[in-house]
Structure formats: C-alpha cells, structure tokens
Amino acid sequence: MADLQDDLHTTPEAGELDDLPVPFPAGVLTPGSCPPVLDPDDGPLERAHALLAAHPVADGYSGLPWALRQLPWYDLELGESAVATDVPRLREGHVAALFWSLHLPEGSDGDGERAVAATLEQLDLVKTVVRAHPEGLRLAEDAGQTADARNCGRTAVLLGPAGAAALGDSLGVLRCLRVLGVRVLTLTGVSWAGEAGLTRFGEEVVREMNRLGVIADLSGASPQTLRRTFAVSKAPALCTRSAARALRPHPANLPDDLLVELGAAGGLCMVPLTAEQTGPTVRDVADHLDHVRTVAGPESVALSGTYDTASAHPLELGDASCYPRLIAELLRRGWDESDVALLTWGNVQRVLRTADFTARAFQERRQPSTATIAELDG
C-alpha cells in the first residue's frame, strides 16, 4: 500500500476549477421565514452576501426527502411553507449544494430487508423530486458536477448519507447503492460498526467504500469506530451532524481529542444548525465553528443545516435562507474571507475530490470485494 499512499498525497487542491462567482439572489422565528436583522449595522451582512455569491454553501445534511413524503402536494420552485427548504430560500441563503439524507426515521431500520427497500424508495423519491424541479435543482455525484450545477444557477443535490443498515451484510448492496448515486454512508446501527469499533468485516466495508468513492459519515458512531475508520480509510471521513462537545455535551458532538484526530485525518466536522447540539442563538453556532476551526483546523470545519429533520433551530437560523446571518456573525468575529470560503464551499469540494481520487487509485489495485460477514467475523 506504500505506492497507493504516495499517490494519495498528491490530491489536487480544492477550488481550482470552481472559483467563478455565481450570484444567488439575496433577499420572534416563524416557520418558513428568516427573521429580521437584529443588528443595525448591515455592513457584515452585505459582505456575507457578497462572499457567499462567490463561495456559496455546501450544506451537509437535509431531511427534506422524508419531510416531503408526508406532504400530499408541494412545489419547491414556487415555494413551500410546510418545509424549511425550497428553491427560493436556497437561493436567498446562497446554498449551491445540498446532501439529501436517505436515513430512515428512528427505530424503523431494524429489519435489514426493509431498510434496503426503504432506502431505495427514498432514492426514487429524491430523483423524482429533482426531475420535477429542473429550474432549481440538479442531481450531482462529484465535485465537478456540483460546480457545474452551481455555475448554471441550480442547487446540486447529492445523495446521502444513507444508513449502513441498508447494506445488511452485503458488499454487493453497497456497490448497487453507489451505482444509484449514493455518496455518503453513516457507519452506525450495524453489528460491524459498534461500541467496540469496526470488526474485520467493517474494515472491509470501509476499504470497499474507498474503492467506490463512498464517503464514511461518522456522526453518532462510537469513538472506537471513529478511530479505526481514521486508521483504515485512505479517504477523508465526514461527521455530518457533529459540533463541539467541549461547548455542549450532546452525545453526537465530538470531544477535542477526536476533533484533533479528525483534522489530522483530513476529515470534516459539519456543525449542525440545531438548538439541541449547538445552542439557541446564532452566536452559539458561531462559538462551535470557532472552536472546531481552532482545534481541528480551518480545513476540517463545514456546515450542516439539518433542516427538515424536526429539530429546533437557533434564533435567526430558522430555514435554509438564513446562512448569510451566520456568515455575517463570523465576519464580525474577524474570520478571514479565505477561511469562510473553506467553511462554506472549499472543504466539501476537497473531500469529494479526494474521495474520487482515492477511488481511482484503489480501482487500479483492488478488485471488488467478495468478503462476507460470516467469513470475516464468523
């Protein structure tokens, strides 16, 4: 693996091909609306809109697919008040890429066969929704397609994270999900990625994910699973909904030692905009972003709206249109524009590119795995 490791160190820098500025229109909490500006000084907010026009948001987690399943009718291009995400608000918030979760509601993924079927149903729904809204949304699988969608004024929709329960114990199912466009898999809720860490089969799953370009999501995983994934994976991992445990002791938030290890492995901590994990105000969210940037490094922090997941959101961050408020708060705190550009867009592009580079390198050296859980963990 030494030659492979040398190849992986030559990953191209993010942002080389997608730096063209593309304007996205700007525009007590009520559903479906961003509250009025509370600060009379509009300077940072104007700067935030200008910065986001050039470096828009890549949002790491949206619960929109499941939320739409509950609605009898909707039009995301016209605007949909029953959810927190629609095309007008994505444009107002300068959201140019969005990971759509394929997770199932809590407690519904215990049956492996049902989890596979439900994930396929979610995939079908996402593709149907995107096809029905061609002026606002476009499916994307990699950094290039994401940048292309952005340059055409659309929001790129990336598929995932999906739950590992959808695999059952089959690497063949993993390959099928990748063919269907899935880019991120959450390593929780399965026997091979538990409190004790990855089993031998779990390690084989991670290697096959590397070969396919499927990115590991470690939010909610045990510390042992995080550390073993960092050791086994040659591609960066994501924590799609994790903030700083030093500031708020939520079980999905990361302690400082794991933030350091995540940064050293080139991964991303995608801070969620939820009151439960980060606190009730935009300043609380900014505190977490400050902390993660300091501990893990500016190349290891990103954003996760976590909208349409039935979670309460901080004041001033009630829906997908509100990202400029958060960026304005960071600018008030003295964030460099280069660090903001990494936070919103560059870091996610880097991870997508590195995952694809790793997959190409693996595919030259490794055949599809035929390993089974009985063979490795039996």
Buried (B, 14 or more C-beta within 10 A) or exposed (E): EEEBEEBBEEBEEBBEEBEEEBBBEBBEBEEBBBBEEEEEEEEBBBBBBBBBBBBBBBBBBBBBBBBBEEEEEBEBBEEBEBBBBBBBBBBBBBBBBBBBBBBBEEEEBEEBEBBBEBBBBBBEBBBEBBEEBEEBBBBBBBBBBBBBBBEEBBBBBBBBBBBBBBBBBBBEBBBBBBEBBBBBBBBBBBEBBBEEBBBEBBBBBBBBBBBBBBBBBBBBBBBBBBBBBBEBBBBBBBBBBBBBBBBBEBEBBBEBEBBBBBBEBBBBBBBBBBBBBBBBBBBBBBBBBBBBBEBBBBBBBBBBBBBBBEBEBBBBBBBBBBBBBBBBBBBBEEBEBEBBBBBBBBBBBBBBBBBBBBBEBBBEEEEEBEBBBEEBBE
